[in-house]
Each structure stands twice: as structure tokens, then as C-alpha cells.
Amino acid sequence: MENDQYSSETLVHQRSNSPVQIDQAIIEIVSDSGEGAQKCGQSLGAISAKMGNGVWTVEIIPAEIQPPSRSREGASGIRVRVGSEKVTNMGNYADLVVALNEQVIYGRLKQNAYNENTVMLIENKWATHEQDSIKRQYAQALEEFRAIGIQVLEIPMETECLKLVPDPRKGKNMWVLGMLCYMYDRDLKIAEKQIGLIFRKKSQAVVDINVKLLHAGYKWAQENMSMHFRIPSMNVDYDQIVMNGNEALSLGVMAAGIELCSMYPITPATSVSHHLAEYIEKVGGIVHQAEDEIAAIGFAVGSAYAGRTPVTVTSGPGLALKTEFIGLAVMAEIPLVIIDVQRGGPSTGLPTKVEQSDLLAAIYGEAGDAPKIVLAAATIEECFHFVILARKLAESFRSPVILLSDANLATGVQPFKRPQIDQHWFASPIDLSPWTEGVKPFDWDPQTGLSKRPIPGQKGGEYTVTGLAHGPHGRVAYEPEINQHSAESRSRKIAAFQKTLKPPKVNGDPEGDLLIVGWGSTLGAIEEAVNKARGEGFKVSSIHLRFLFPIVPGLVEIFKKFKKVITVEINYSDTLGNPMVTQENRRYAQLAWYLRAKTQLDIDCFSNVHGQPMNPGKVLEMIKQSLS
């Protein structure tokens, strides 16, 4: 969605008793770490979703855990996009930014978050700070911001908060929330309930003072601000829930009937286990925090061997450490769900930033030939449903299943249709009936490669489990033909799964000048850019891949109907024209590399490792350049 009405001219000069209707707003709240900007924005997003708006949030997280205050690299906060239609991505430039100091704005300007139409509401206490150097920094910054074209309004946030609390750092975020609730015509009753939910583990006194701060911010804005807008609700005829991707993964684990999550904390995946730890015992499960990543997956593999498919949750560095045990699960054909919430790499890389850099590691990361199923969620709703799917696939094909998410989905908040509980989601009871006599533990079907799995405790189902090459009885294979046959069987069952898949749907016309191919969390940005380009007359379409190994069928036929095919990804690729880069040595983005190998077609790529979610403006610019 683009909203031409939402301009700085309207924001500053419009005065009306009733709010001005707009289609959408992109709002940022930025501050030093620890000032509650993210909590403020998450609350605004939740309130808006409960009012029926489309919402997408993106957390702004510094690379350091606790960077110095008033540092340009230490911006901490959140972007909230609210719309009258479904919102699927963070959008382009912010319409409004609330800044608790001027220095954090510089980092966001480097990331191209604002333009000349952005309005800035900034804490004014720095203008009268006791240190002359800080006063000079503040005055100089405001002069620079205004020179860019940003309209800066100085707000007495701390002065107003001091009327209610002795330490504004412990309440300024809720005062700002109240101010934003007035500006965007948010329902105060819903806002009060949201505050009660946020501070539900605190005392009633804490809830009460935060509600007072909310009302104080609302009243101040009502009396002093000319900006007053209304964003119509979406017309939906179904119940919705609001959550981020990690919460959706957590709920998906419980909905799948998975009783064990074994993991070691790692950013940005850790909050999956936090959410699970709060609720999973109520449905008969446990969260096991192991001493390291290797122990976590080892514990999970042991649990899976015992009959219950577990999940282990990690990010890129943890996936690297888990590779040997993943190989064991492939060889021993032990069902296992591995969730990888991707972040920047390699090594510890960018722990708090988004990338899609684990695709090839997920598909090919193990030693030897280790085929397993790899799929990627593209939305927060899919984070929920794909965990259920992953468990079913793991058990049906006696295989590890890797589910890829990323930091954009992990922290993004979005409303989606409330799932209706289905008994088919849940794992079946462990079958401890006597094992069928004569059936081998790896009795591979010659057509599908599938075999029935014995469970410890089944009478007559005892068998040897080994990471060594083995034959149908599980015993170590010494003959070359047996190792060849077992490798063929493990691969054949993945091919059998591929036969159940359908070609992806094309967003747009089935043929044209350009096809954009994406995967994971880039879905919303790609489709918004493609739809806008199509509205401007460009012959461009897109597809989005969820099943990555085995790859979905029909891609060659789809690709050949377009003059150009380009992947859009958040991982590294060389740019032709850069020093030393030639057509011969150029490195392609990971999906492009993979599709070129699979289809033998000339597939180009557009990617970056900025650590930011892909926005529709960048994709639209690339489309126009490619077709100019």
C-alpha cells in the first residue's frame, strides 16, 4: 500500500475536530536500549490489530546488548506499519518517528529509514541539558534534520512524565503510547487492556501508574497536537489473533503435539523457548535447556529414537554445531524437527540482524550424502502451521525436517486468522503393539524408499541403531552393494515426497518479461513491489517457494515463459562490475545458485546483507532497472 495523503504537509498543518482518514501509517519509536521503545511499539501494533487493522512490526535492535547511551549505532526501537488492508512487510520510508534523543536518528538515516516527508517528534530535554556539549549536539542535529527536509517537532516528554513518576525512563514509553493513540485515533479501552496484559506479572500499582501515563500522553496530544488521523479497519468476517513469528512457532510446537523442545539459547531464536517454557507443561510437554547446541540435538535425537518426535530450535551458528547429529538422524532414519531462525553470518556475524544465509547449509551442510526435507515459512501464520506440517513429514518419511524462519519473522507482529483446533494436528499415540514378524527395521519399499519404524518397547521390534552405513536389519554394511542400496533408499523417499508437491502459484500473469522468485520472509515486500509495478504497466510476476528440498515441481516450465528470472534474497551475492568480479567467478545468491543448478537455466539474483528486512521500494527499483 502506498499512501500519498500521509504527507508532512498534512501532518503539520491539518487541524480538525474529527480525524483525517488515511490508508496507512509507518511509525517508528527509537531510543537508547532500555527505554521501552519496543514495548511501546508492540503495544501500538497489538492495539491496532485488535481494532481490525492490518499490522506489521519490525524491531530495531542494536548489535551490542547494551550500547552506550546517546550513541549513533545504539538505536533501539521498533517500526510499526498500520493499514486499512492486510500488511505484509515493513514498507519504505517512515511517515512519523518518535525519538527519545537525537543521536539514535543518525543510525536510522544511514539505513535509509526516513525521507523529506518524515515528521519527527523528539524529546526536547536535551535543549536545556546541563552539559553544553550535549546542547550543541542537539541543536546541530535538529539543524541537519531540517536541512534534509524532515519536519521536527520538539516534545516535552520528560517534563510531562515527571508530573506522574520520579524516573521518566520507567514510564515515558507509555506516555508516548498515549500520544500516539490520540494521533491515530486508537481505542483507549483497548490500550488500557493491553497495558494490563503487558504488566500482568507486576503489581496493580504498576498497572495503574502506566495507565495514568497513557491517559496523560493522550490528553497532552489532544490539547497540543494538530495531527489526528483515522485508519479504517479491514473488513474481515473471522476472528484473528496477534503474535510474532517466534510465538507462532511456539504455539505450533504445542499444536503439533510435540512434547519436547531441546535447545540452547541463541539470538534470535531464544524467545521460542521462553514462550514454550511458560505454557508447554500445561499440555504435558517440557523444555530442556542443554549445556550447548550439540547436547541439545543429541538429547532430541535420543527422545526421537524413544518414539516421540521432538523439536530443537536454533540459529545459524547452532545449526553448524548440530550437523553431525543431523547426519546421524538421516542415517538412522530418526524423525526430528529442527527450527532455524536465521540471522546474519558467518560465525557470530550479526546476531540481532536478519539474513537468509542458511539455505545451502540446511540442504547440504552435513558430511556425505544426507538428504532431508527443508521448508521455509513466508509469513507469521505459516510459522504456526509449518511446525505441524514438519512433524508429520518427519514421522511419515523417517527423516529430519528443517524449518527455516528468520529474524524478520521472529520479531514481526501480525494479525492472522485464528486457527481452529484440529485433531489431525496432533501426534498419534506411540504404537507399542507387537512388531510384525519378518519385517526388517529398515525394510525399504523398492518404489518409495519408505519403511516402518520400530519403537523401543515393541515386542519383537528390537533393532540395532548405528550411524554407520547399514543394511535393512540395521547391522553394519560391509558390502558395497548394501551401502549403495541404503543410500538409494534414503534418497528415494525424498523423491517420493516430491511427487506429492504441486507447482507454485504465479502472482500475476503466467508469462511476461520478468519473474521474481523469493523464499521466506521476503514474500510481502516482493508481492507489494510486483503488484505496484504491474499497476504501472510492467510485465512482471512472482512466485514464492516454501518447499526447498526437495524442490517443488514445474519450475522449468514456469521459468521458460519469462524473458528474465531473478531471485530476491537477503544473503550475499557478487555484483557484476565490482572489482575482480567476472561472469565466470561471480557468486550468486543462495536460492539463485540452487535454482541454476536444478534447472540449468540462466537465473539472476538481487540480494544484500544490510541486516535489514527487504523493503518493497528496493524491489520495485530493481524491477524498473531490469526492465528499462
Stockholm file with secondary structure:
# STOCKHOLM 1.0

chainA/1-628         MENDQYSSETLVHQRSNSPVQIDQAIIEIVSDSGEGAQKCGQSLGAISAKMGNGVWTVEIIPAEIQPPSRSREGASGIRVRVGSEKVTNMGNYADLVVALNEQVIYGRLKQNAYNENTVMLIENKWATHEQDSIKRQYAQALEEFRAIGIQVLEIPMETECLKLVPDPRKGKNMWVLGMLCYMYDRDLKIAEKQIGLIFRKKSQAVVDINVKLLHAGYKWAQENMSMHFRIPSMNVDYDQIVMNGNEALSLGVMAAGIELCSMYPITPATSVSHHLAEYIEKVGGIVHQAEDEIAAIGFAVGSAYAGRTPVTVTSGPGLALKTEFIGLAVMAEIPLVIIDVQRGGPSTGLPTKVEQSDLLAAIYGEAGDAPKIVLAAATIEECFHFVILARKLAESFRSPVILLSDANLATGVQPFKRPQIDQHWFASPIDLSPWTEGVKPFDWDPQTGLSKRPIPGQKGGEYTVTGLAHGPHGRVAYEPEINQHSAESRSRKIAAFQKTLKPPKVNGDPEGDLLIVGWGSTLGAIEEAVNKARGEGFKVSSIHLRFLFPIVPGLVEIFKKFKKVITVEINYSDTLGNPMVTQENRRYAQLAWYLRAKTQLDIDCFSNVHGQPMNPGKVLEMIKQSLS
#=GR chainA/1-628 SS CCCTTCCHHHHHHCCCSSCEECSEEEEEEEESTTSCHHHHHHHHHHHHHHTTCEEEEEEECCSSSSCCTTCGGGCEEEEEEEESSCCCSCCSSCSEEEESSSHHHHHHHHTTCCCTTCEEEEECGGGGCSSHHHHHHHHHHHHHHHHHTCEEEEECHHHHHTTTCSCGGGTHHHHHHHHHHHHTTCCHHHHHHHHHHHTTTSCHHHHHHHHHHHHHHHHHHHHHCCCCEECCCCCCCSCEEEEEHHHHHHHHHHHTTCCEEEECCCTTTHHHHHHHHHHGGGGTCEEEECSSHHHHHHHHHHHHHTTCCCEEEECHHHHHHTHHHHHHHHHHTCCEEEEEEECBCSTTCBTTSCCCCCHHHHHHCSSSCCCCEEEECCSHHHHHHHHHHHHHHHHHTTSEEEEEEEHHHHHCEEEEECCCCCGGGSCCCCCCSCCCTTCCTTCCCTTTCCCCCCCTTSTTCCCCCCSSCBCTTSCBCCSHHHHHHHHHHHHHHHHHHHTTCCCCCCBSCSSEEEEEEEEGGGHHHHHHHHHHHHHTTCCEEEEEESEEETTCSCHHHHHTTEEEEEEEESSCCCCTTSTTCCTTTCCCCHHHHHHHHHHCSCCEEEECCSSSCCCHHHHHHHHHHHHC
#=GC SS_cons         CCCTTCCHHHHHHCCCSSCEECSEEEEEEEESTTSCHHHHHHHHHHHHHHTTCEEEEEEECCSSSSCCTTCGGGCEEEEEEEESSCCCSCCSSCSEEEESSSHHHHHHHHTTCCCTTCEEEEECGGGGCSSHHHHHHHHHHHHHHHHHTCEEEEECHHHHHTTTCSCGGGTHHHHHHHHHHHHTTCCHHHHHHHHHHHTTTSCHHHHHHHHHHHHHHHHHHHHHCCCCEECCCCCCCSCEEEEEHHHHHHHHHHHTTCCEEEECCCTTTHHHHHHHHHHGGGGTCEEEECSSHHHHHHHHHHHHHTTCCCEEEECHHHHHHTHHHHHHHHHHTCCEEEEEEECBCSTTCBTTSCCCCCHHHHHHCSSSCCCCEEEECCSHHHHHHHHHHHHHHHHHTTSEEEEEEEHHHHHCEEEEECCCCCGGGSCCCCCCSCCCTTCCTTCCCTTTCCCCCCCTTSTTCCCCCCSSCBCTTSCBCCSHHHHHHHHHHHHHHHHHHHTTCCCCCCBSCSSEEEEEEEEGGGHHHHHHHHHHHHHTTCCEEEEEESEEETTCSCHHHHHTTEEEEEEEESSCCCCTTSTTCCTTTCCCCHHHHHHHHHHCSCCEEEECCSSSCCCHHHHHHHHHHHHC
//
